[in-house]
Amino acid sequence: MLDRKKLKKEQIMQSALELFASKGFYSTTIPDIALSLKMSVGNMYNYFKSKDILAREIIKYISVYLGKKLREINEEDIPTKEKTRKIIEVYFKTASLKPEMIDYFLRIYLSNREVFKDGCEGMICVNEFVTEIMIYFEEGVKCGDLREQDFFSAFGLFMGYLGGMVFLKGENILPKDLDGYVDDIAFNIYKALSTE
Amino acid sequence: MKNKMRVLWLSAIACNGNTHSFLNYPFLEQFLDDFEFIYHPVIDSHYTLEDIVSKEIPCDILLIEGAISKEFQRADVSVVDIIEKYSKIVQKIVTVGTCATFGGIFRESGYSETSGLHFDQDKPSERFHDLLDKTISVSGCPVHPEVLVNTLYAIKKSAALKLDNFLRPKEFYAYTIHNGCTRNEYFEYKVDNHQFGELEGCMFYDHGCQAPFTHGSCNKILWNEVNSKTRAGLSCMGCTEPTFPKQNLFSTKKNMAIPENLPVGVGKRVYLTLAGISKAFKIDRLEKKLFDD
């Protein structure tokens, strides 16, 4: 029963993500989301009491999704250089296969802080994802591959770069698919962060 | 005449810090009513050091202070030989302080193969293997006098002390120094804007405090009955641990913002999750001075 409710919640979040991406966050209403799933509006509220709650649950859902993928990379016994490349690949792959996810993160979560001010303070709602990035950095420094530096300088360089590329892709400015940039970006990021 | 327990206080390679710490025990007269030093470096005793090394004076407890090396002599006799002689006749051996237990700072002395009685830092040493069952370790630099005295009374009363892997009584070493620290609220909410000597702020995040991963009772059994390092505004230096002394005691070693040493038994992901949540909130009360004039 619990699993079925969880599954339904995920379906709602997925539909909401797609609608937010196509119609925009503010123009999408709970009835729109209910309609896309052929659910009654009343039933929708059994799952999410408000759009803001749904919005916060979605960002946590994305964080858990990406965090799980990064954790798999972190737990592999491979050099930091390879981990760097794999993280970029996973991020870009997610942006290509589930563009609405990264889109939500960049265009809704980061741009509408008022929606997230209660319950998503600081990095609470993206904790799983940020934790894995921190562990990637920490283990890289510990084994001597990465240079010790301020966390946010490194985090900004890494995530700002990836986010920027996905944003450009979303604006149809990039001439190539994201995959086509993995080599150069992995090289650039590792060169910037490494002790080499 | 009361039946006192006879105690030999043997100083090996030591700064005598434990001797001095012991003198701060507030009920020394009562202690000396129950125990008698057959020899102590600064308290009057019946025998001289020469007597101790040349004869075999009846003795119940051997206390060893300082790191041990075959090369180091007292009254022209190697401390190893003195330990071997008295260890045979005593009921119990107590390694007093971190040097006698793990080697401590005097591992760096010029004497060859300097270590604690049973441990070279955290590595077990074979040298006195047959004495393991007789030994209790009370580490610390120095050891808290009450920890030493209470251990001796436990021996006197034949109370069975549960020991940890380094032979330390769990009664005193099952806790971390963090336990009872008056700055715990600052730790919980990750308020790390500490200035040395001030009352506010946690020292774990930036100032090298080792309390969350150091075993001992400093914040439970206070020093001079009033205070502890962390209460006074100085970071815990981890002086009861095999790794003591580390370098850079006043700064927290971090790898890209994550402390290299985390609270005992706390996994990295758990720590980061909790820290991330705490850091997201600003608790005004904890950002202010406690006494705001």
Interface residues (C-beta under 8 A of the other chain):
Chain A: E121 G122 M123 I124 N127 V130 T131 M134 I135 F137 E138 E139 G140 V141 K142 L146 E148 Q149 D150 F151 A154
Chain B: K254 N255 M256 A257 I258 E260 K268 R269 L272 T273 G276 I277 K279 A280 F281
